[in-house]
């Protein structure tokens, strides 16, 4: 019979401890979120044999080249549990940021309702992009007010629903989201309000009693947004993407398909930015990661919001020309100038003027 020495027992104990720590590092989550360059999607291309962007109701022209929507990939928080090893690798990666979970999500990790809301924002950005593209190509634009969300336990819960199109309030026709707040806030608190809405292609009459808002005015506990339409429809076949940051790229893709001129001429362009119906490009988050994603995918030109210039400067990947834009007009002109080898603006974009379409 052999007897292990105390040194042997300590060695085995140390090995077991190391093994436990290693397993814990892989299995146990840590309270951090990593952000890194995410996948890109060619809005003018196909996914699984189906076009990402389809135009119906108007003549659509063929396009060449690639127009990439860029994203940021997240692990931890909304993206699932993050282990210690992944967090450590993120700290030493030049393209990944590691952020404390409570700093990224002060109110707690996103819930299923939050994710659904981000999908609604994504859908709203497509509507804004359609309006921007229609305005750019001199097409008609119609507007309707749509219930974007209903406040839990508010006056409208169980009465109004997400997606309801508000056609009138107390008999007054409504065609803009801003008109809803104006019509409600001027009423005394406790007023009964008659809504005529379209829900699932059927007409509905709904009565809601107003409550007092934070400033003492009447509210009904809903968020309303504009939804736009034109003489064409645009369907975007992308799943599991949320937020408004693809709006500018969507509008450019629609313009390219709706106009006879080939905008990209076979070249590879990427970008990011919100868009309004008037064609104004707004700031987004994670642009440093999105530029890296674009460069890795092979893009040569990147269009980003001028309002993000502070985040762009010093973070431009080698070999990627980054151009700040303020409007859809700017974005289209930047591609045309780039193809013609004309001078392009850079950040900061202080003295450049632009017009909204």
Secondary structure as the mmCIF struct_conf table of DSSP 4:
data_model
#
loop_
_struct_conf.conf_type_id
_struct_conf.id
_struct_conf.beg_label_comp_id
_struct_conf.beg_label_asym_id
_struct_conf.beg_label_seq_id
_struct_conf.end_label_comp_id
_struct_conf.end_label_asym_id
_struct_conf.end_label_seq_id
HELX_RH_AL_P HELX_RH_AL_P1 UNK A 6 UNK A 27
BEND BEND1 UNK A 28 UNK A 28
STRN STRN1 UNK A 29 UNK A 29
BEND BEND2 UNK A 31 UNK A 31
STRN STRN2 UNK A 32 UNK A 37
STRN STRN3 UNK A 41 UNK A 42
TURN_TY1_P TURN_TY1_P1 UNK A 43 UNK A 44
BEND BEND3 UNK A 45 UNK A 45
STRN STRN4 UNK A 46 UNK A 47
TURN_TY1_P TURN_TY1_P2 UNK A 48 UNK A 49
STRN STRN5 UNK A 50 UNK A 51
BEND BEND4 UNK A 52 UNK A 52
STRN STRN6 UNK A 53 UNK A 56
BEND BEND5 UNK A 57 UNK A 58
BEND BEND6 UNK A 65 UNK A 65
STRN STRN7 UNK A 66 UNK A 69
STRN STRN8 UNK A 72 UNK A 75
BEND BEND7 UNK A 76 UNK A 76
HELX_RH_3T_P HELX_RH_3T_P1 UNK A 77 UNK A 79
STRN STRN9 UNK A 83 UNK A 83
HELX_RH_AL_P HELX_RH_AL_P2 UNK A 84 UNK A 92
TURN_TY1_P TURN_TY1_P3 UNK A 94 UNK A 95
STRN STRN10 UNK A 97 UNK A 100
HELX_RH_AL_P HELX_RH_AL_P3 UNK A 101 UNK A 104
TURN_TY1_P TURN_TY1_P4 UNK A 106 UNK A 107
BEND BEND8 UNK A 109 UNK A 109
HELX_RH_AL_P HELX_RH_AL_P4 UNK A 112 UNK A 136
TURN_TY1_P TURN_TY1_P5 UNK A 137 UNK A 138
STRN STRN11 UNK A 142 UNK A 150
TURN_TY1_P TURN_TY1_P6 UNK A 152 UNK A 153
BEND BEND9 UNK A 154 UNK A 154
TURN_TY1_P TURN_TY1_P7 UNK A 155 UNK A 159
BEND BEND10 UNK A 160 UNK A 160
TURN_TY1_P TURN_TY1_P8 UNK A 162 UNK A 163
STRN STRN12 UNK A 165 UNK A 169
TURN_TY1_P TURN_TY1_P9 UNK A 170 UNK A 171
STRN STRN13 UNK A 172 UNK A 173
BEND BEND11 UNK A 176 UNK A 176
HELX_RH_AL_P HELX_RH_AL_P5 UNK A 177 UNK A 185
TURN_TY1_P TURN_TY1_P10 UNK A 186 UNK A 186
BEND BEND12 UNK A 187 UNK A 187
HELX_LH_PP_P HELX_LH_PP_P1 UNK A 188 UNK A 188
TURN_TY1_P TURN_TY1_P11 UNK A 189 UNK A 190
STRN STRN14 UNK A 192 UNK A 199
TURN_TY1_P TURN_TY1_P12 UNK A 200 UNK A 201
STRN STRN15 UNK A 202 UNK A 209
STRN STRN16 UNK A 211 UNK A 212
TURN_TY1_P TURN_TY1_P13 UNK A 214 UNK A 215
BEND BEND13 UNK A 216 UNK A 217
STRN STRN17 UNK A 218 UNK A 219
BEND BEND14 UNK A 221 UNK A 221
STRN STRN18 UNK A 222 UNK A 229
BEND BEND15 UNK A 231 UNK A 232
STRN STRN19 UNK A 233 UNK A 236
BEND BEND16 UNK A 240 UNK A 240
BEND BEND17 UNK A 243 UNK A 244
TURN_TY1_P TURN_TY1_P14 UNK A 245 UNK A 246
HELX_RH_AL_P HELX_RH_AL_P6 UNK A 247 UNK A 258
BEND BEND18 UNK A 259 UNK A 261
BEND BEND19 UNK A 263 UNK A 264
TURN_TY1_P TURN_TY1_P15 UNK A 265 UNK A 266
STRN STRN20 UNK A 268 UNK A 271
STRN STRN21 UNK A 274 UNK A 275
TURN_TY1_P TURN_TY1_P16 UNK A 277 UNK A 278
STRN STRN22 UNK A 280 UNK A 280
STRN STRN23 UNK A 281 UNK A 282
BEND BEND20 UNK A 285 UNK A 285
HELX_RH_AL_P HELX_RH_AL_P7 UNK A 287 UNK A 297
TURN_TY1_P TURN_TY1_P17 UNK A 298 UNK A 298
BEND BEND21 UNK A 300 UNK A 300
STRN STRN24 UNK A 301 UNK A 305
HELX_RH_3T_P HELX_RH_3T_P2 UNK A 306 UNK A 308
HELX_RH_AL_P HELX_RH_AL_P8 UNK A 309 UNK A 312
TURN_TY1_P TURN_TY1_P18 UNK A 313 UNK A 314
HELX_LH_PP_P HELX_LH_PP_P2 UNK A 316 UNK A 317
TURN_TY1_P TURN_TY1_P19 UNK A 318 UNK A 319
STRN STRN25 UNK A 321 UNK A 325
BEND BEND22 UNK A 326 UNK A 326
STRN STRN26 UNK A 327 UNK A 327
HELX_RH_AL_P HELX_RH_AL_P9 UNK A 328 UNK A 339
TURN_TY1_P TURN_TY1_P20 UNK A 340 UNK A 341
BEND BEND23 UNK A 347 UNK A 347
BEND BEND24 UNK A 351 UNK A 351
#
